Amino acid sequence: MDDRGGARGNRQPVLGAVFNPATDEMFTAKRGSGAYLNGVPISVTTPEAIAGCRMIATKGFFKHKIWTTPWPHTENTWFNSIAYRLALIAAGRADATLSLTGKSEWDIAAAALLVEEAGGQVTDATGAALTYNKPSPRMNGLVAAAPKLHDLLVARTKPLAAKDI
């Protein structure tokens, strides 16, 4: 962890790795040096709309009664591992992943760096920057995507981020 700003709670990961042994995929990143899949540079996709994008989230997420307006049609897939979901965003195999449920910092720190180094953005569900080594290791949900899509998703999740679906 890099002690950006010197204050506890402002630390950021400087190295990240996610390995999927079932697919023999090794995702790696070093802050300021890009992200890689098995040694080959990777980058996020750059969709400019929610409609039609490839989301890693459960279908029930978009149909839940908490949403006051329906979500546009998206292509949905699901992987249980939040680290692998983030790695897939970094590699451009999906456009975004999101969750309103709390996440632990140790589950996302390495993979969030992958997304950032691949040109994407990762925040909590309110759009707040992720910080690590805080007294509570829980993050308030998660939104990860290329910057423009990220902002569109946060606009939808931010009002409801405190709710647990």
N, C-alpha and C positions, 0 to 999 in steps of 0.2 A: 504494500500500500504506500502510496505517495502522500505525504503530509501537506497537501495543498493548503496554504493559508495558515498552517501550523496548529489549528484548533482541532481538538478531538471531535470527531463527527464530520470532519471535512476531508477525510482521507479517500483516495480514489485508487482503484487497482491499476497497476502498471504492467502486469503480465496476466494473460488469461489463456486457458486451454480447456477444451471440452472434447472428450473422446467418446465415440459411439462404437463399442466393440462389435456390435451386430452388423454394422455397415463398414467397418474399418475406416471411419472418418475421424481425422484429427484436425480440429479447428484451433488455431492459435492466433494470438495478437499480442503486440507490445505497443504500449502507448507511444503514439507518434510514428509508428512504423507500419501501420496497416494490419489487415486481417488476412488469414490464409486458411485454406482447406487442403490438407495433405501437401503443403508447401506451395500451392498455387494461390495467387491473390484473389480475393473475393470482394464483392460489393453488394450493397442493398439495391433493390429495385427502386424506381422512382415514380410510382403511380401518383396521380394528382387528384384522385377521387376515391371515395369509399366504394361506390358502386363497381362491382366486377372484380374487386381486388381479392387476392388469395389470403385468407385469414386463418391463423392457427388459433382456434377457439371452438368451444363446443357449440353445436347448433342451438342448444337451449339458451345459451348466453344472449343471442340476438332476439329470441322469442320471449324472453322473460317479461313479466308484467310491469317491471319497474320503468321500462322505456316508454316515454310519453308519445314519441313518434317512432314509427317503424324504421328499422334499419334498411338501407338499400340491399339489393341482392349481392351476396358475396359468395365466393367459393370457399367452403370450410373444410379444414382437415383438423385432426387432433393428435397430439403427442403429449403424453403425461408429463414428461420432464420439461420444466421451465428452461433449464440450461440448453437442452437440445432445441427447443422452440426458438430461443434467441439465436442459436447458432444457425438455424435454417433461415432466419431473417437476414443475418449477416451474409449468408451465401447466396441470397437472392432466390431461394427456392420457395419462399412465401413473401408476401408483402408486409404483413403485420401480425402481431400477437398482442392480446390485451386480456386483462383480468381485473376484477374489482376486489378480489379477495387478497388478503395480506400475503406477502412473500417474505422469506427470510433472506437477509443479505448474503449469506454464504451460498445460497442456491442461485443467485443471479450475478454476483460481482464479476466473475471471470467472463461469463457469456455477455453481460452488458458491455464490457470492453470490446468484445468481438464486434458487436453491432456498431458501436461508436467508431471503431477503427475502419469499419466497412462503409462508413458514410451515413449511418443511421443515427437515430436519437432514441434514448431510453429514459423514461421518467416514471414517477409513480402515476397513478390514475388521475391525479389532480394537475399533472403537468409539472410538478416540482422535481428539481434535480435529485438524483439519487446520491445519498451520502452514506458513508460506511463507518463502522466502529462507534456507533452511537450507543448510549445506554440501553436502548431497546433495538434489537436487530431486525425488527419487522418493518417492511415497506408497505405503504398504503396502495396496494395493487400495482399494476404495471401496464405501460403502453410502450410498444417498440415498433418503429417503422422508419422509413425515410422521412426527413423533416416535414415536408408539406402534408403527407398523409398522417404523420404523427399529430400535427396540429389539428387536423380535422377530427381525428379520433378523440383527442383530449377534450375538444369542445363538446363531445357527446358524453364522455365519461366523467368529467370533472364535477358536474352537479350531483352525481350519484356516487362518487368515489367513497363516501363514508358508509355506504350501505353494503352489506354482505349478501351476495346472491348465491 
